[in-house]
């Protein structure tokens, strides 16, 4: 059990790892991030200015430490990126982590990345990473842990890969392995929303008249369809399509076929709906698509979570929010008819309310979309380092954890 320990914070962002490990008694002795605005926020909150580009840092200059933390850039491993993996410059940044580990030999590693890391490039990317960690002399779970904040009662579904590793020469540590939670914890979006007593001007986050009209239009559609709404994306522009699509990718052919069949089944209502709304010609093409991901929820968009995305309108159940991403597509709370504020988004990542963001709001959303979740890292770091976590009461039985959270 480590009572006092030192850690380094690679690709530190605005300091999610720092918040988590310092709350467990850790001292940060080195941090780096290439982003100027992230380094400024980090310095303002922690009093230390991170170094810049990791590729220009001499590993011999890094102070000794017990724990290496790294939420290394995910773009090249993410479904949202180019999927270039370790052949891409961003992917090879993992090899900068490798050279630092090789020089500094920390006792423990805590690495975080997107879920798609495991399956990327038919598993080759994860094989390269795991082979490197194994050759460096570290034990870890293979395949790695996949975890989302909603499992801790934080109302956000955002699966991430968590890699906990320990040097093989140290005594065996069951904390690097994780099978799952022995029971689920309920989520409540009210936990992160501003309360009435908070002095916050919410007017800037209210929906515009055009956005309200857009959501009303799709709400009318959702309520007018008889029977279950489909799980595939609804592409209104394709309802009456008659062109040959046999040369298109298979996945797109399937969606086109399903949309045309869906239109035929619901032709009478859809034709009336389209005529009423001028065949959606007053709506941007990107907003003529609709995804119902609210399962069996009441069919009223104003009671659900809404996203206006580049690919269309997406609605989800009001249980928890979809995962934050670096691009701005901030979730809308239907019943409040507004987007989440930067502070609410920070709460979704378990950042404390006294954390300072001295940057513009667009940058805050981006920084939070790129950040790790503080409570998730705190949860796993306390397992790895055998430190009692005061935020939760935990009982470990057969490597499964029963948790009790103050919801």
C-alpha positions as CSV (number, residue, x, y, z in Angstrom):
1,X,0.0,0.0,0.0
2,X,1.4,3.4,-1.1
3,X,0.7,6.1,1.4
4,X,2.8,8.7,-0.4
5,X,3.9,8.4,-4.0
6,X,5.1,10.4,-7.0
7,X,3.5,10.4,-10.4
8,X,4.0,11.9,-13.8
9,X,1.2,13.1,-16.1
10,X,1.9,12.6,-19.8
11,X,-0.5,14.1,-22.3
12,X,-1.9,15.7,-19.3
13,X,-4.6,17.9,-20.9
14,X,-6.1,20.1,-18.2
15,X,-5.3,17.6,-15.3
16,X,-7.8,14.8,-14.9
17,X,-5.1,12.4,-13.8
18,X,-3.6,15.0,-11.6
19,X,-6.9,15.5,-9.7
20,X,-7.5,11.8,-9.3
21,X,-4.0,10.8,-8.1
22,X,-3.4,13.9,-5.9
23,X,-6.7,13.1,-4.1
24,X,-5.1,9.7,-3.2
25,X,-2.0,11.4,-1.8
26,X,0.1,11.5,-4.9
27,X,2.6,14.2,-5.8
28,X,2.9,15.2,-9.4
29,X,6.6,15.7,-10.4
30,X,6.3,16.1,-14.1
31,X,3.6,16.9,-16.7
32,X,3.5,17.6,-20.4
33,X,1.0,18.5,-23.1
34,X,1.5,20.0,-26.6
35,X,-1.7,22.1,-26.3
36,X,-1.0,25.7,-25.1
37,X,-4.5,26.3,-23.7
38,X,-4.4,23.0,-21.8
39,X,-1.0,23.9,-20.3
40,X,-2.4,27.3,-19.2
41,X,-5.4,25.8,-17.5
42,X,-3.1,23.2,-15.8
43,X,-0.8,25.8,-14.5
44,X,-3.6,28.0,-13.2
45,X,-5.1,25.1,-11.2
46,X,-2.0,23.2,-10.0
47,X,0.8,25.8,-10.0
48,X,3.1,23.9,-12.3
49,X,3.5,24.5,-16.0
50,X,3.6,21.3,-18.1
51,X,6.3,20.8,-20.6
52,X,5.3,20.9,-24.3
53,X,5.9,18.4,-27.1
54,X,6.7,14.9,-25.6
55,X,8.8,14.0,-28.6
56,X,11.2,16.8,-27.7
57,X,11.5,15.8,-24.0
58,X,14.7,13.9,-23.0
59,X,13.5,11.0,-20.8
60,X,16.6,11.4,-18.7
61,X,15.4,14.8,-17.5
62,X,12.2,13.3,-16.1
63,X,12.2,13.1,-12.2
64,X,11.9,9.7,-10.6
65,X,8.4,8.5,-10.0
66,X,6.3,5.6,-8.8
67,X,3.3,5.9,-11.3
68,X,3.3,6.9,-14.9
69,X,-0.1,8.2,-16.1
70,X,-0.9,8.8,-19.8
71,X,-4.2,9.4,-21.6
72,X,-2.3,9.3,-24.9
73,X,-3.9,10.8,-28.0
74,X,-6.8,8.7,-29.3
75,X,-7.4,10.1,-32.7
76,X,-5.4,7.6,-34.6
77,X,-7.1,4.7,-32.7
78,X,-10.6,6.1,-32.6
79,X,-13.5,5.3,-35.0
80,X,-13.8,9.0,-35.4
81,X,-10.2,9.4,-36.6
82,X,-8.3,8.1,-39.6
83,X,-7.7,4.6,-38.1
84,X,-4.0,4.8,-39.0
85,X,-2.8,3.4,-35.7
86,X,0.8,3.1,-34.9
87,X,1.9,3.8,-38.4
88,X,0.7,7.4,-37.9
89,X,2.7,10.1,-36.1
90,X,0.0,10.3,-33.4
91,X,0.0,6.6,-33.0
92,X,3.7,6.4,-32.5
93,X,3.4,8.8,-29.6
94,X,2.8,5.6,-27.6
95,X,6.4,4.8,-28.4
96,X,7.4,8.0,-26.6
97,X,5.7,6.5,-23.5
98,X,7.8,3.3,-24.1
99,X,11.1,5.1,-24.1
100,X,10.2,7.0,-20.9
101,X,9.1,3.7,-19.2
102,X,12.4,2.1,-20.3
103,X,14.4,4.9,-18.8
104,X,12.5,5.6,-15.6
105,X,11.1,2.1,-14.7
106,X,8.1,3.3,-12.7
107,X,6.4,0.7,-10.5
108,X,3.0,1.3,-12.0
109,X,1.3,2.4,-15.2
110,X,-2.2,3.9,-15.7
111,X,-3.0,4.3,-19.4
112,X,-6.3,5.4,-20.9
113,X,-7.6,5.3,-24.5
114,X,-10.7,5.0,-26.6
115,X,-12.6,1.7,-26.7
116,X,-11.7,1.1,-30.3
117,X,-8.1,0.7,-29.3
118,X,-8.6,-3.1,-28.8
119,X,-10.1,-3.9,-32.2
120,X,-8.2,-1.3,-34.3
121,X,-6.4,-2.7,-37.3
122,X,-7.9,-6.2,-36.6
123,X,-6.2,-6.2,-33.2
124,X,-2.7,-5.3,-34.4
125,X,-2.6,-2.0,-32.6
126,X,-3.4,-3.6,-29.3
127,X,-0.9,-6.4,-30.0
128,X,1.9,-3.9,-30.6
129,X,1.0,-2.1,-27.3
130,X,0.7,-5.2,-25.2
131,X,3.9,-6.7,-26.7
132,X,5.8,-3.5,-25.8
133,X,4.4,-3.5,-22.2
134,X,5.2,-7.2,-21.8
135,X,8.8,-6.8,-23.1
136,X,9.3,-3.8,-20.8
137,X,8.5,-6.2,-17.9
138,X,5.0,-5.3,-16.8
139,X,2.0,-7.4,-15.9
140,X,-1.4,-6.2,-17.0
141,X,-4.9,-7.5,-17.9
142,X,-5.1,-8.8,-21.5
143,X,-7.5,-7.9,-23.1
144,X,-7.6,-4.7,-21.1
145,X,-10.4,-3.2,-19.0
146,X,-13.3,-1.5,-20.7
147,X,-15.2,0.9,-18.4
148,X,-17.7,3.7,-18.4
149,X,-18.5,6.4,-15.8
150,X,-22.1,5.3,-15.6
151,X,-21.0,2.2,-13.8
152,X,-20.0,4.4,-10.9
153,X,-23.3,6.3,-10.9
154,X,-21.9,9.2,-13.0
155,X,-24.6,10.0,-15.7
156,X,-22.4,9.5,-18.7
157,X,-22.0,6.5,-21.0
158,X,-18.4,6.8,-22.3
159,X,-16.6,3.5,-22.6
160,X,-12.8,3.7,-22.4
161,X,-9.9,1.3,-22.3
162,X,-8.1,1.4,-18.9
163,X,-4.7,-0.3,-18.8
164,X,-3.4,-0.9,-15.3
165,X,0.1,-2.3,-15.2
166,X,2.7,-3.2,-12.6
167,X,6.4,-4.1,-12.9
168,X,6.8,-7.9,-12.8
169,X,9.5,-7.8,-10.2
170,X,7.1,-6.5,-7.6
171,X,4.9,-8.7,-5.4
172,X,1.7,-10.0,-7.2
173,X,-1.1,-7.5,-7.3
174,X,-4.7,-8.5,-8.0
175,X,-5.5,-4.8,-8.4
176,X,-4.3,-4.8,-12.0
177,X,-7.1,-7.2,-12.9
178,X,-10.8,-6.3,-13.1
179,X,-13.7,-8.6,-13.8
180,X,-16.6,-6.2,-13.2
181,X,-18.9,-4.8,-10.6
182,X,-21.0,-7.0,-8.4
183,X,-24.0,-4.7,-8.8
184,X,-25.0,-1.8,-10.9
185,X,-25.5,1.8,-9.6
186,X,-28.3,4.0,-10.8
187,X,-27.6,7.2,-12.7
188,X,-29.5,10.5,-12.4
189,X,-28.8,13.3,-14.8
190,X,-30.0,15.7,-12.1
191,X,-26.8,15.1,-10.3
192,X,-24.8,17.3,-12.7
193,X,-27.4,19.9,-13.7
194,X,-27.4,23.4,-12.2
195,X,-29.7,23.7,-9.2
196,X,-32.1,26.6,-8.6
197,X,-29.9,28.2,-6.0
198,X,-26.8,28.4,-8.3
199,X,-26.2,31.9,-9.7
200,X,-25.8,30.9,-13.3
201,X,-27.1,32.7,-16.4
202,X,-28.6,29.9,-18.5
203,X,-29.9,32.0,-21.3
204,X,-26.9,31.6,-23.6
205,X,-27.5,27.8,-23.6
206,X,-31.2,28.0,-24.6
207,X,-32.2,26.6,-28.0
208,X,-32.8,28.9,-30.8
209,X,-36.2,29.2,-32.4
210,X,-35.0,27.3,-35.5
211,X,-33.6,24.5,-33.3
212,X,-36.9,24.3,-31.4
213,X,-38.8,24.1,-34.7
214,X,-36.4,21.4,-36.0
215,X,-36.9,19.3,-32.9
216,X,-40.7,19.8,-33.0
217,X,-40.7,18.6,-36.6
218,X,-38.9,15.4,-35.7
219,X,-41.0,15.0,-32.6
220,X,-44.1,15.0,-34.7
221,X,-42.5,12.4,-37.0
222,X,-41.6,10.1,-34.0
223,X,-45.0,10.4,-32.5
224,X,-46.8,9.8,-35.9
225,X,-45.1,6.6,-36.8
226,X,-47.1,3.5,-35.9
227,X,-45.2,0.7,-34.3
228,X,-41.6,0.8,-33.1
229,X,-39.1,3.3,-34.4
230,X,-36.2,1.6,-36.2
231,X,-32.7,1.4,-34.8
232,X,-31.0,2.4,-38.1
233,X,-30.6,6.0,-39.1
234,X,-33.6,7.5,-40.8
235,X,-32.6,9.4,-43.9
236,X,-35.6,11.5,-45.0
237,X,-33.9,12.4,-48.3
238,X,-33.9,8.7,-49.3
239,X,-37.5,7.9,-48.7
240,X,-38.6,8.2,-52.3
241,X,-35.2,7.3,-53.9
242,X,-35.3,5.1,-56.9
243,X,-31.7,5.2,-58.1
244,X,-29.5,2.1,-58.3
245,X,-27.2,1.9,-55.3
246,X,-25.7,-1.5,-55.9
247,X,-22.2,0.0,-56.4
248,X,-22.2,1.7,-53.0
249,X,-20.6,0.2,-49.8
250,X,-22.5,-2.7,-48.3
251,X,-23.3,-0.9,-45.1
252,X,-24.8,2.1,-47.1
253,X,-26.8,-0.3,-49.3
254,X,-28.4,-1.8,-46.3
255,X,-29.4,1.5,-44.8
256,X,-30.8,2.7,-48.1
257,X,-32.8,-0.5,-48.5
258,X,-34.2,-0.2,-44.9
259,X,-35.1,3.5,-45.4
260,X,-37.0,2.8,-48.6
261,X,-38.9,-0.1,-47.0
262,X,-39.6,2.0,-43.9
263,X,-41.1,4.7,-46.1
264,X,-43.4,2.2,-48.0
265,X,-44.7,0.8,-44.7
266,X,-45.5,4.3,-43.4
267,X,-46.1,6.1,-46.7
268,X,-49.5,7.7,-45.8
269,X,-48.2,9.4,-42.7
270,X,-44.8,10.3,-44.0
271,X,-46.2,11.9,-47.2
272,X,-48.5,14.1,-45.0
273,X,-45.6,15.0,-42.7
274,X,-43.3,15.9,-45.6
275,X,-46.0,18.0,-47.3
276,X,-46.7,19.9,-44.0
277,X,-43.0,20.7,-43.6
278,X,-42.3,21.6,-47.3
279,X,-40.5,18.4,-47.9
280,X,-37.9,19.5,-45.3
281,X,-36.5,22.0,-47.8
282,X,-36.2,24.6,-45.0
283,X,-34.0,22.2,-43.0
284,X,-30.3,21.7,-43.7
285,X,-29.5,18.4,-45.4
286,X,-27.4,17.3,-42.4
287,X,-30.5,17.7,-40.2
288,X,-32.8,15.6,-42.3
289,X,-31.5,12.5,-40.7
290,X,-32.9,11.1,-37.4
291,X,-31.6,8.4,-35.0
292,X,-33.9,7.0,-32.3
293,X,-31.6,5.5,-29.6
294,X,-34.1,5.9,-26.7
295,X,-35.3,2.3,-26.9
296,X,-38.7,2.0,-25.1
297,X,-38.8,5.5,-23.7
298,X,-41.9,7.7,-24.0
299,X,-42.0,9.0,-27.6
300,X,-41.5,12.6,-26.7
301,X,-38.2,14.2,-27.7
302,X,-38.7,17.0,-25.2
303,X,-38.4,14.4,-22.4
304,X,-35.2,12.9,-23.7
305,X,-31.6,13.7,-24.3
306,X,-31.0,15.2,-27.8
307,X,-27.9,15.8,-29.9
308,X,-27.7,17.9,-33.0
309,X,-24.9,16.1,-34.8
310,X,-23.1,16.5,-38.2
311,X,-24.9,13.3,-39.1
312,X,-28.3,14.4,-38.0
313,X,-30.6,14.4,-34.9
314,X,-30.0,11.7,-32.3
315,X,-32.1,11.1,-29.2
316,X,-31.3,9.0,-26.2
317,X,-33.0,8.0,-23.0
318,X,-32.9,10.5,-20.1
319,X,-30.9,8.1,-17.9
320,X,-27.4,9.4,-18.7
321,X,-25.7,11.5,-21.3
322,X,-23.8,10.1,-24.3
323,X,-20.0,10.3,-24.1
324,X,-18.4,13.7,-24.4
325,X,-16.2,14.1,-27.5
326,X,-13.7,16.8,-28.5
327,X,-15.9,18.2,-31.3
328,X,-18.8,20.4,-30.2
329,X,-22.1,18.5,-30.3
330,X,-23.1,19.3,-26.7
331,X,-26.1,17.3,-25.4
332,X,-29.5,19.0,-25.1
333,X,-31.7,18.4,-22.1
334,X,-35.1,18.2,-23.7
335,X,-37.2,19.1,-20.7
336,X,-35.0,22.2,-20.2
337,X,-34.7,23.1,-23.8
338,X,-31.1,24.0,-23.5
339,X,-27.6,22.6,-23.9
340,X,-25.4,21.6,-21.0
341,X,-23.2,24.4,-19.7
342,X,-19.4,24.1,-19.5
343,X,-19.7,23.5,-15.8
344,X,-22.2,20.8,-16.2
345,X,-20.0,19.1,-18.8
346,X,-17.0,19.4,-16.4
347,X,-19.2,17.7,-13.7
348,X,-19.8,14.8,-16.2
349,X,-16.0,14.3,-16.1
350,X,-16.0,14.6,-12.3
351,X,-14.1,17.9,-12.2
352,X,-14.8,19.9,-9.0
353,X,-16.8,23.1,-9.2
354,X,-13.8,25.2,-8.1
355,X,-11.7,24.0,-11.1
356,X,-10.9,27.1,-13.1
357,X,-11.2,27.3,-16.9
358,X,-9.7,30.6,-18.0
359,X,-10.4,29.9,-21.7
360,X,-13.4,30.4,-24.0
361,X,-16.4,28.1,-23.8
362,X,-15.7,26.3,-27.1
363,X,-12.3,25.4,-25.8
364,X,-13.7,24.2,-22.5
365,X,-16.1,21.8,-24.3
366,X,-13.1,20.5,-26.4
367,X,-10.9,20.1,-23.3
368,X,-13.6,18.1,-21.4
369,X,-14.3,16.0,-24.5
370,X,-10.6,15.1,-24.5
371,X,-10.3,14.6,-20.8
372,X,-10.4,11.4,-18.7
373,X,-13.1,11.0,-16.0
374,X,-11.5,11.9,-12.7
375,X,-13.6,9.5,-10.6
376,X,-13.0,6.6,-13.0
377,X,-9.2,7.0,-12.7
378,X,-9.5,7.5,-9.0
379,X,-11.4,4.3,-8.7
380,X,-8.9,2.2,-10.6
381,X,-5.8,4.0,-9.2
382,X,-7.0,3.1,-5.7
383,X,-7.2,-0.5,-6.7
384,X,-3.8,-0.6,-8.3
385,X,-2.1,1.2,-5.5
386,X,-4.1,-0.4,-2.7
387,X,-5.2,2.9,-1.4
388,X,-8.5,3.2,0.4
389,X,-10.7,5.5,-1.6
390,X,-12.7,7.8,0.7
391,X,-15.2,8.7,-2.1
392,X,-16.7,5.2,-2.0
393,X,-17.2,2.3,0.3
394,X,-15.9,-0.8,-1.4
395,X,-15.8,-4.5,-0.5
396,X,-13.7,-6.7,-2.8
397,X,-14.7,-10.4,-3.1
398,X,-13.1,-12.7,-5.6
399,X,-11.7,-9.6,-7.4
400,X,-15.2,-8.3,-7.9
401,X,-16.1,-5.0,-6.2
402,X,-19.3,-4.1,-4.5
403,X,-19.6,-0.4,-4.3
404,X,-21.7,2.0,-2.4
405,X,-21.9,5.6,-3.7
406,X,-23.5,8.7,-2.2
407,X,-25.8,9.4,-5.1
